[in-house]
């Protein structure tokens, strides 16, 4: 009888530890990981846009491709003719 009680206490303790681990992951670790992923995605978007802007500012065509469509981006300032005096 005493062995069954000890076994039950050990099993319940293990179940409680597992449940606390799941709760800790769901409430603390998962949001931290998700926040990191979102931050790094935003940094990637910003870096890509900066690269496009820098190339366009140098009057270079910037090919943008999505799926099977490609357009060439050119800064409007580069298309304007220099004014003659």
C-alpha positions as MATLAB code, in Angstrom:
seq = 'XXXXXXXXXXXXXXXXXXXXXXXXXXXXXXXXXXXXXXXXXXXXXXXXXXXXXXXXXXXXXXXXXXXXXXXXXXXXXXXXXXXXX';
ca = [
       0.000    0.000    0.000;
       2.828    2.355    0.872;
       4.565    1.659   -2.447;
       1.403    2.476   -4.405;
       1.085    5.798   -2.599;
       4.717    6.688   -3.287;
       4.291    5.721   -6.941;
       1.131    7.834   -7.202;
       2.916   10.837   -5.662;
       5.840   10.473   -8.076;
       3.518   10.159  -11.093;
       1.492   13.202  -10.008;
       4.694   15.188   -9.450;
       5.942   14.320  -12.952;
       2.565   15.291  -14.474;
       2.635   18.632  -12.611;
       6.193   19.356  -13.792;
       5.229   18.554  -17.387;
       2.142   20.778  -17.195;
       4.168   23.646  -15.699;
       6.676   23.270  -18.533;
       3.914   23.482  -21.134;
       2.427   26.559  -19.458;
       5.855   28.200  -19.221;
       6.476   27.567  -22.924;
       3.028   28.824  -23.986;
       3.038   31.976  -21.869;
       6.691   33.004  -21.806;
       8.965   31.342  -24.348;
       6.664   31.256  -27.369;
       5.889   35.023  -27.277;
       9.613   35.790  -26.885;
      10.494   33.610  -29.882;
       7.639   35.085  -31.951;
       8.740   38.626  -31.086;
      12.289   37.852  -32.197;
      11.065   36.387  -35.485;
       8.864   39.419  -36.190;
      11.712   41.825  -35.356;
      14.145   40.065  -37.670;
      11.546   39.921  -40.459;
      11.000   43.669  -40.154;
      14.745   44.270  -40.253;
      14.927   42.200  -43.445;
      12.133   44.193  -45.078;
      13.792   47.472  -44.115;
      17.162   46.303  -45.452;
      15.609   45.228  -48.766;
      13.783   48.541  -49.195;
      16.968   50.461  -48.350;
      18.900   48.516  -51.003;
      16.207   49.230  -53.612;
      16.164   52.928  -52.723;
      19.952   53.208  -52.901;
      20.104   51.582  -56.340;
      17.246   53.702  -57.666;
      18.870   56.873  -56.286;
      21.939   56.104  -58.405;
      19.722   56.096  -61.512;
      20.004   52.340  -61.900;
      17.083   50.206  -62.948;
      16.009   47.928  -60.129;
      14.243   44.761  -61.311;
      11.467   43.686  -58.964;
      10.137   40.186  -59.518;
       7.045   38.593  -58.010;
       5.992   35.208  -59.280;
       6.498   35.308  -63.045;
       6.160   39.098  -63.358;
       9.092   41.515  -63.358;
       9.031   45.297  -63.448;
      11.980   47.667  -63.591;
      11.891   50.413  -61.018;
      13.465   53.748  -61.951;
      13.537   56.913  -59.858;
      11.425   59.671  -61.409;
      14.229   62.175  -60.850;
      16.417   60.149  -63.216;
      13.842   60.406  -66.005;
      13.587   64.192  -65.870;
      15.687   66.004  -68.442;
      18.212   68.518  -67.128;
      16.911   72.007  -67.699;
      18.804   74.032  -70.295;
      19.430   77.699  -69.678;
];
